Amino acid sequence: MQARIKWAENAAFIGETGSGHAIVIDGPQEIGGRNLGPRPMELMLLSVGACSAVDVVMILKKSRQQITDCYVEVTSKRAETDPKVFTDIHLHFVVTGKALGENHVKRAVDLSAEKYCSASIMLGRAGAKVTHDYEVRESA
């Protein structure tokens, strides 16, 4: 994998992925940002959430669960002093489907957390306390 980050102006950068996608990344106003895009640390939270969500959805599909929706609410705490690393990250999965087996959802979340989600596992090994929980909702 590869990526390229190019300075655009002030605290704004254009991130380009090896797969050909681009995103504007910007800093807060106090350092010259203009709120043109997410902050770098926000992107890390999105990455953790997306990595885990992909795992959970794919595991549930392989288990032939009738999943109709899945989202992850990611909350975090950061250290108060530089380098202000994440100290706590919590992923709350809301999984909706028809007759979903709660044991299947729990297994998918656990497998993502313990085996598959390289983003959350990497941050956990770096010292962040990464926790997960879930709720199962029935489709209408």
ABEGO torsion letter per residue (X at the ends): XBBBBBBABEABBBBBBAAGBBBBBBBBAAAGBAGABBBAAAAAAAAAAAAAAAAAAAAAAAAGBBBABBBBBBBBBBBABOAGBBABBBBBBBBBBBGBBAAAAAAAAAAAAAAABAAAAAAAAAGBBBBBBBBBBBBX
